[in-house]
Amino acid sequence: MKTVKTKILCLILATILQHVRVTFSLDSAENRGNETDHSASLAIKSQLADHPGGILSSWNHSLHHCNWAGVFCGHKHRRVTGLELYSSGLSGTISPFIGNLSFLQKIILSNNSLYGPIPQEIGRLLRLEVLLLTNNTLVGGIPANVSGCINLQVLLLGVNKLGGDVPIGLLALSKLKIIEFSECNLTGSLFNVIQNLTSLQQIYAEYNAFTGTIHDSIVDMGNLTIVGLGTNLLSGRIPPSIFNLSSLQGLELYLNQLEGSIPPDMHLNLPQLQVLNLGMNFLTGPFPILFINLTNLISLELSSNRFTGRVPLDFRQFQNLKSLLLFDMNLRGDINFISTLANCSKMQDLQLQGNKFTGNLTKTIANLSTTLNRFDVGQNQIGGKISARISYLINLGTLIMSDNKFTGTIPDEFGNLQKLEQIDLSSNKLTGRIPNSLGNLSRLSQVYLQDNKLYGSIPSNLGSCQNLLYLNLSNNNLNGTLSNALFGESAQFLELELSHNHLTGSLPQDISNQINIIKIDASENKFSGEIPNGLGKCSALQYLNIEGNSIHGTIPPSFSALSSLQTLDLSRNNLSGLVPIYFSKFPLVYLNLSYKHFEESVSDKGIFGNISAESLVGNKGICGGIRQLHLPRCIKQGKRRNNRTMSLALKLTIPSVCALVGLLTLAAWLYLTRRRKKQDSMASILTTGEGFLRVSYNMLLKATDEFSSSNLLGAGTLGTVFKGVLDETTVAVKVLNLQQQGATKSFTAECKALRNTRHRNLVKIITVCSSSLLKY
């Protein structure tokens, strides 16, 4: 009995010991795993950075790693199962040590500033189900060994800089349900890689460079709900099988190179379709008439294809339709078909531009939903007046009716469209004045009214539209002056186009408030006055054209600050003065200074090295420049200055260059008179065989009344002759310009000629320099 009890006791002890041994072994494994996860997590942190006090601040030794922000662990073994650090302001790279977190099921690092490659070690994570790395700047392509993540269901890598082809290993990921590769610079054939992934439900691969065709095998992906392949290089026909995917809710194939027609019975197999976007391809055939039964449609776009015919659709069944885009399709027919949109109470975006629709909108426009935000019927053949009922569309933000045949005036009721941001009524036949009510639209940013027949003044209260950036009123019959109020502190124009009108007065000084303006075109008006000096404050200005006005004065010195100018046209005005040399340092690609009164030399640098002769024609004072301009050579600056200041030079020539110039010619009567009247004085003066007369410079200055222009007898290339009265005797004083080449030689020749004359007894020739006397 004792033996039995002893055996039982031993068995119990053995069992207990075995349990303890197993428990210890499990605890040891768990501890080792925890240490691995802890070390790996710290290694991951070491390659990341965030702002002080950010999400990584909790990643330290004082807390167990399962308590760190963004770290999730399993309840049983306390191993890391998830890293969820999306939108956490992180930067840096993804550490290869992430591959040591062998229990990871989710990696969510999207919406950060991560860079560098996706580590190959991710392929070791056999349990990984979700990998989200969207919206970073990762490079280096999709790792080929991602195929090791055999349980992966969601793979989102969009909006990165990955590049390259999608690895063929993706075929091994049979559990994939969602893939997202948008904006990743990926290439190659996508369908060669995903064709057997029958579990796929959503494909997002827009904005890449995928090539090849859409395989017929897509019909095997019976669970597909979203196919987003827009903006790629896909070619060939749209396989009819894609229209048999009854679960399809969104099909977006826009901006590819797809061709062929659309099956006429597609509506029968797509009962759940909500978004259909086939725009900007090469699809042909008649306009698809059987879209009518796609009653769940929210968005329909077929734009920029080659469909033909009319729009036979009756849209009364499309009660959920928010967006209808049929632009640039060369469609015909009466625009009144839009009256069938009356039941589309959720309509927001209606774009029908670039067709050949006719008729008018006078009655039908009031039937559109008040939810409409964008209405574009530009580039058609629609006529009639613009109905004041358009003001019923109180949520309208964009109104484009350009390039049509609209007549009449712009309704004052436009002022009721308080959400209006863009209005384009250009290239019509509109008359009347620009409504002052437009100045009440505080959200207005773009106004295009060019190429009409509008008259009257420009409403100054447009300057109070503080969001108005683009204003184009060119090619109308507008008149009056520009108010300073148009350029008040509220206005911040980027482009201002007023050309080909009848505007008068000066360009307002307050235009200097437009420090961000890029383009000003005020050409072909009747502006006068001078160019505002404050225009130089518009340092961002790239385009300035004031051609064909009556502006006078000079180019303001402040123009030197317009260092961004690329186009400058000042032609056909009354400007004068100098051509600024600093223009040669501007990034000008076009410069026109023709038909003005500019003078001085033209540089041969910068724009002046490529400028055409037509750009300078009509400026008689301009010289120099490149040879192709055929301009006269420039006179040296010193000589030009002497010509401009002749009267001053004549007064200063003798004292300033008396050592170089001065010739005194005394008429014979002076010598004879002095010999007769002053025999005794002459005897004392004569010290050699030949006598001479001593005359000081002050005597000459007094004799000629300081070389007054009233005593000027004549002027030549080499000198000037003045009349003088010396001791009651009339004399001629010749002043040589010895700076002129040949003057010295001429002076010597004249002296010799006079000395050798047969009337030598009648004439004495004297030159004066610093009161010293030289005799010839």
Salt bridges, closest charged atoms under 4 A:
ASP37 OD2 - ARG79 NE 2.89
ASP314 OD2 - ARG316 NH2 2.40
ASP376 OD2 - ARG374 NH2 3.74
GLU497 OE1 - LYS519 NZ 3.58
GLU524 OE2 - ARG572 NH1 2.62
GLU547 OE2 - ARG572 NH1 2.99
GLU600 OE2 - ARG644 NH2 3.42
ASP604 OD1 - LYS605 NZ 3.05
GLU690 OE1 - ARG760 NH2 2.88
GLU690 OE1 - LYS775 NZ 3.77
ASP727 OD2 - ARG674 NH2 1.71
GLU750 OE2 - LYS734 NZ 2.59
